[in-house]
Amino acid sequence: MTHYHSNNSFRSDLAEAEILYKASEIKSPQLQVDDRQTQNDRQWSEIPHIVWKVNASGWATYLGDRWEEYTGVPASAGLGFGYLARVHPDDRAGLLARSRTDQIPPQSYEIQFRLRARCGTYRWNIARGAPANPDSHEVLEWVGTYTDMEAIEQTQSQPAAEPGFLPREASSETNIKTENLCDKMDAVRDLQAIERFTNLLGQRAGNLRELLQAIADATVEAIAGAEFCLVALPECDSSDLKLSAVGRATNFARAGHTPHVQEKLLLKAFATGESQLWRSESGDSVSAAGCAAAIESGDTGRLGVLAIGNEKDSTAIDRGSAQLLAVMGKQAAIAINSARAIEKLKKQEELLELQNELLVRQQQELENQGRRIQQQKLQLLEAAKLKSQFLATMSHELRTPMNAIIGFSQLLLRQHKQLLTAQQIDMVGRILNNGKNLLVLINDILDLSKIESGRTELEIAEFDLARLVMDAALEFGNQASDKDVAMCVCVGLQHKLVVNDKLRLRQVLVNLISNAVKFTHQGCISIEVGELNGDRLSIAVRDTGIGISETDLPHIFDKFRQADQTTTRQYQGTGLGLAISAYLVEMMNGTMTAESQLEKGSRFQIEIPRKVHPKQLNP
């Protein structure tokens, strides 16, 4: 299968002359020592030399592969000051002091310290360091090695060879030192290449697409022999790889073809995580040499594949190139992970910014609604105030002529009754009764307007409660008798004197008794007065009238609320009597409750203190 992206492709089949290797299986060409190679040579090559690079403050910027082999800790975890965790606590200060020297010009150094090996024990090592910029008077970076002293001592403690072989041993030791010096120079060049690679990636950390292209370009620049570089990342929800960037693709575009790397090479490197080296002697369009390394690190996991190739020279890419490519793959993984995190963070910031804007708009809308509601509240309060003032004025204006009508009607019936015919007496009686009813309605409206405007006050005085109840009951005695309804009053007070507003309390009693008489057509009406605990009194009015339904009972004390709201209702009234009574009882620091059943009657009870301390009513 071949994947196409832009103008680039992966070829799928391996030619017969193409050879696929693991990078770890490739051996660099070495001089044949034959019988001249001594036991000391073999032992010296087994001594672990850990190549490292730190800045002037001791911050590690590179650790060679031998670091993880010797300590068991990944090189990525040892970067920065992480390597100090494997150094003996007593030796850390001395090791850092060598990097932070003030000596001008800086000199190479050698120091012994204890380094914790993979087995968990501290072993003595020699740290050799030299300035990476020897021509400068200021240390920018140090490069050097850590070498296990015990391994050196074991090498030196081997039995001495025959005298005839001493010159050869001396020659081998010279060759070893020369090879070590070359290795150090190569390591320095690799470190400098990795540093340039890391710096280039840091400049594109915020944009993933630009970062991938920078990885491809920087890899070609850093690895000698690489003519091009491919960056392949896995597709979403798929195990296939997708070509994401090509380094130096313009050179191939001018030549009229595109670079090729075996897809199997990429997939195997991605599946196993091991670097894969590939060479071809076929001479066809396939690259002569190629290498693929996984883009992964301990923190990010495996993210993709980094591949390089050379179309002409099959020896241009070797094991050293593979090792350097693997290091760059780790650095690229960190950079890609950081770029993705930055992009995710930017998206979250954009989402958060949108949410903030939405919240600001919602807050502004809520503030506007709050201002509108406040304005409407003020308008309603003003309208309610004007309504109460209007009702108070109109009630006063209506009550004045109504009093005159009632007065003249009573005068005619008392003093001039002998001058009137029976029909005229009946008509004047109707005028008197209707006038009284109308006056009650006007008084209710006037009382409600005063209560709502907060102008109602109680006039406190001491009076006989028993007499007040009897007088209120006697006022409706004739009406009850006309309907053949019995009325009884029961007063159970040890002390009949109370402190309250006599007129307002009488108004409440009159309202309750008049309702009982109005809605009771048979049976009886009882008025009970008693004492409660805590120096409180109760007055209950019970009747056997029509009763109140369960749906209407919770609203019985609402203003303008009646069980029958139609204009053709049998029982007249404004529906203000119980509402006003409840307000007045509340001003007396008391409570009013109601119990009722349809066709069985009702019971209204008020509870008030014996001595009232009036409070301002909140309508």
Secondary structure, 3 states (H helix, E strand, C coil): CCCEECCEECECCCCCCEEEEEHHHCCCCCCCCHHHCCHHHHHHHHCCEEEEEEECCCCEEEECHHHHHHHCCCHHHHCECHHHHHECHHHHHHHHHHHCCCCCCCCCEEEEEEEECCCCCEEEEEEEEEECCCCCCCCCEEEEEEEEHHHHHHHHCCCCCCHHHHHHHHHHHHHHHHHHHHHHHHHHHHHHHHHHHHHHHHHCCCCHHHHHHHHHHHHHHHCCCCCEEEEEEECCCCCCEEEEEEECHHHHHHHCCCCCCEHHHHHHHHHHCCCEEEEECCCCCCCCEEEEEEEEECCCEEEEEEEEEECCCCCCCCHHHHHHHHHHHHHHHHHHHHHHHHHHHHHHHHHHHHHHHHHHHHHHHHHHHHHHHHHHHHHHHHHHHHHHHHHHHHHHHHHHHHHHHHHHHHHHHHHCHHHCCHHHHHHHHHHHHHHHHHHHHHHHHHHHHHHHCCCCCCCCEEEEHHHHHHHHHHHCHHHHHHCCCEEEEEECCCCCEEEECHHHHHHHHHHHHHHHHHHCCCCEEEEEEEEECCCEEEEEEEECCCCCCCCCHHHCCCCCCCCCCCCCCCCCCCCCHHHHHHHHHHHCCCEEEEEEECCCEEEEEEEEECECCCCCCCC
